[in-house]
Amino acid sequence: MVSRRVDQALADDRQLIRRMLAGDEQAFEAFFNSYFARVYRFALPRLNGDVEATREVVQSALTKAMRKLADFRGESGLFTWICQICRHEVVDYIRARRRTRHVVLIDDQPDLRLAIESVEAPEEYDLVRSYGRAEVARLVRVVLDQLPSNYGDALEWKYMEGDSVEVIGERLGIGTTAAQSLLARARVAFREALEKVFGAEADDVAASLGA
Amino acid sequence: MNDADIERVLRSAGPRDKPPVAVERAVHSRLRAEWRALVAEGHRHRQRRAGFALAAGLLAAAVGVWVAMPRPTGPAGVVATLALATGEVRVRSGWLDGWDSVSSGQALASGQAVRTGSAGRGVLTLPGGVSARMDHDTRILLAGGDQVVLERGALYVDAGPGPTPAAPLDVVTPAGSLRHVGTQYEVRLLESGVRLRVREGRVEWQAKNGAVEHSGTGEQLTISNDGSVERASTSLYGESWDWIAAATPAVDIEGLPLAQFLSWAARELGREVVYATPDIESEAAGIVVHGSISGLTPLQALDAVLATTSVRAEVVEGSLVVGVQDPAFQPSVTSSAAKPAT
């Protein structure tokens, strides 16, 4: 099931790229709407919360990603691939300016990074107990960003903003039934991703967050 | 973990950060310009590849097939108007199409290329009132209403006066791209890179490597092909700007207060209006201009319009000094330019 979803996501990515390179305006907007905010959130903490630096880095990363789109082979998801480009941009930015403190996040640790990117967790990680509430909360948001963008948005709208399925359908430009179905898939994907990142401790995540 | 747990986790983790709207807009705008350039470049590459294949194959058969098939790219929609064409100005719609002569008033579509000859100049009017003047021996590709690819020569962009930027226009060059922030500027391709001179406002320059530079009024940036940037000051007027005046698009002065006409002329000349006295300024505001200055340079237009008024204007260094022509002259409340409106 997961594998089929991944295959579908890659096929969607490839189709989006093909349409973008052919000059399809809607494809460009879909690309921007899918990736900008997520890449921004990826870069912001790595640049110590510096908004202007993040703007420059994200702009540069997305520009480079667009120029290399034809070379994207789909060995990883498009978002993961863009994040790799962004990671290099962050390092280059810090190196060139020598003024921004280099922030190392727990999700940059090799094992955890692998887990997040491939959504598979090493068993020895006990994140819930090793890190504080704020870090766990941030990691949950990182996991949310790893899902397809409309999954993350739909979950946020439903559970944090309290939107009805009808409103979510409208916001996504799809019908109510399709929104219902998407929400169901999003819940499954989020649950699986949490379990893969937090391992056996996933059930403790809610408790550690004080929920 | 059930659905209720998911809800609790999400609520406890809190919403994800939202990028500031201004940042999102800025990145979107820049990225869109890059994407348009990328698409235009891709079309050109495909066209070139197709051209090589054609030459290598059976030419006669290929031509036959080509005649029957639709063009790979072509005019997609009108995005500009050729407001002024002097001397040789030609347009090409597709890679196998010829360069057709065009005259003022011609509508131009996305995907078309425009070039001026050694004695030609052209002025394009783009969406939102942005104008782009082409010097001699210049070639551009219209990637869209908000993007022009400068392939050869020089372009002068006028986005209108005032701090509020008019419609966006990205000028893409081999070394990077430019975006105005309410401005007049010239960009010229050099053998070794690109030269940018800002006459008014600000311009954002983004190099191919993503580096961003800003340039303000009176500044000149020379960006070499290796990416190095040299910054210097530049005059806002003088011989090197004369081609701009020679390619002035027609403006409608009918019913315009003289003061407004003087502001237009001064801006075209890279000068500031300076009134000799407050009385003259009041007088200029009360005089209404009639007629047409079509085909005249700003200096010729000044002579033509002011000849029928009590006001005189003289270019002194960086100023257009406005004084009284003849104290004995009794001006009427209207003025007629040399060329009557038709």
Interface residues (C-beta under 8 A of the other chain):
Chain A: M20 L21 A22 G23 F28 F32 F36 A37 Y40 R41 L44 V51 T54 R55 E56 V58 Q59 S60 L62 T63 K64 M66 R67 E89 V136 A137 R138 V140 R141 L144 D145 G152 L155 E156 Y159 M160 R187 F190 R191 L194 E195 A202 D203 V205 A206 L209 G210 A211
Chain B: M1 D3 D5 I6 E7 R8 V9 L10 R11 S12 A13 G14 P15 R16 D17 K18 P19 P20 V23 E24 A26 V27 H28 R30 L31 R32 E34 W35 L38 V39 G42 H43 G210 V212
